[in-house]
Structures are given as structure tokens and as C-alpha cells.
Amino acid sequence: MGLRGRLTALASTTAEQQAQELRAQGHAAGVDRCSDLVDRSEAVVLGSISSVTLPPRGNVPALVAEVFDGHGSVELIWLGRRKIAGIRPGVTIRARGRVSCAGSVRRIYNPFYDIVPS
């Protein structure tokens, strides 16, 4: 690493460094970038879960995990579930499914997934 790379690394924040690591990990795995996902396409994404939420109980039970890959994010939504073992913020996950776009929000419903060991 040259002087420029070292100075950039020192000046970057922890979040920027984590995003860079996620981009490199995704590039090495050959998965799709979240920012490039298009409606109704099959996709494989790899990233870190940044948040897990449960919509109000009045509707269908669902678990929503937002996955960030360093380029953008996608929501993984499991319908009929309130919790899934291992799905929590900070976990790295690889998910596969059909993309649904509503405005600028990208979603994958009931994805196939693997938790990637750290």
C-alpha cells in the first residue's frame, strides 16, 4: 500500500472501512451489488445486516432485515415469521431470491439465505 492508500485509510471512518470491506468481499464472491438490482430479476446479494424490524402485528407476521453491501441496501422480508435464529444486526448473510422494487426500496421476499461465518 502506498502513501496515498495509507493516508486514505487513516482519514476514513470505521463505517467507511466496513463498507469498503463489504464491497471487496462481495466482489470476491461474485454476487450482485444492491445498488444495481432491478425489478423482477433473480439476484444473489452478500452483505451485513444493519437492522432487523418487526412490522405491527395487525397484518401478516413478518421479519424484515436490511442488508447493506457497501454499495446500497436491500430489505429481506420473511413472511409468516417473527424471528429466525441467527438473523440479527452485524451478521454477514448471503441471500438469493427475486427482487421487488417499490420506488427506491429494493426487497426480496422469503429469500434463500446462508449466514456467512466471520
N, C-alpha and C positions, 0 to 999 in steps of 0.2 A: 504494500500500500504506500503510495507516495505521500508527500507532504500535504497536498491538497485533500486527499482522502482522509488523512488523519485529522486535519483541521475541521473538515465537514463532520466527521464522527464526533469530535469534541463539542461542536456547536449544536448538534441535533439533540432533540429532547428524547426521552425514553419512548414516548408514543411513536415518534418518527422512526426510531431504531427498530421498534417492534413491527411497524408497518413494512419497513424495508426487509426484515427477516421473513415476514409472511409472503411478500412478493417473491423473494428468492425461493422459498420453499414451494410455492405454487408453480413457479416457472420450472423448477427441477422435476416436479411431479407431472407436469404436462396437463394441468387442469385449466378450466375456463376462468377468465377474470370476471368477477362480479360486475364490473362496470361495462362489460361487453355483452352481457346476457340480453337476448331478445325474446320477445313474447312467443310462447308456444314451441320453444326449442328444447331439446334434451340438453342437459348440462351436468357437468361434474365440477363441484367447487371445493376448495380447500381453504380453511381459514379458522380464525379464533372466535369463539362465541363471546360476543361483547355484552349481551343481555338476554335474560330469559324472563318472559312475562306470561301471565295467565289472563286472558280476557274475562270479563264478568261472567258469572255462572248462569245468567239468564239465557244465554244462547247455547250452542253446541259446545261441550268442553273442548278446549284446545290448548296446546302448549306452543308458544312462539319463541324461537331462538333467533336472534340477529347474529349473523356471521359476517365478520369483516376479514377481507383477504389482502389488505394493503392497498387495493385499488378502489374498492367500493364495498357495498354490503348487500346481503340478500337475507330475507326472512325465511326461515324453515318453519313450517307450520304442521304440527301433527294433530289432526282432528280426532276427537274422542279420547284424548289423553290429558291427564292433569300433571303427570310427572313421568320422566324417563330416567332411569338410573344412568349416571354419568353425564347427563346434559346439564351443564352449569357454566357460568361465566368463567372464561380463562382456558377452557378446554379447546384443543385443536380438533377439528372434525372435517371429514371428507364426506360430502353428500352428493347424491345423484337423483335427478328427477326432472320433470317438465316444468319450465319456467312460466309463471303468470305475471304479467306486468300490469299494474294499475297506476297510471301516471308515472312517477319516477320511482315507485316502490316495486322491487322485484321480489317475487315469492316463489317458493317451491312447497307444494302441499304433499304431506306424507312421504317425505324423501327416504330413500335407502341411505344408510349412513354407517360410517365407521369412525370410531374415536381413535385419533392418531396419538400414539404414546409420545410423551415429551422427550 
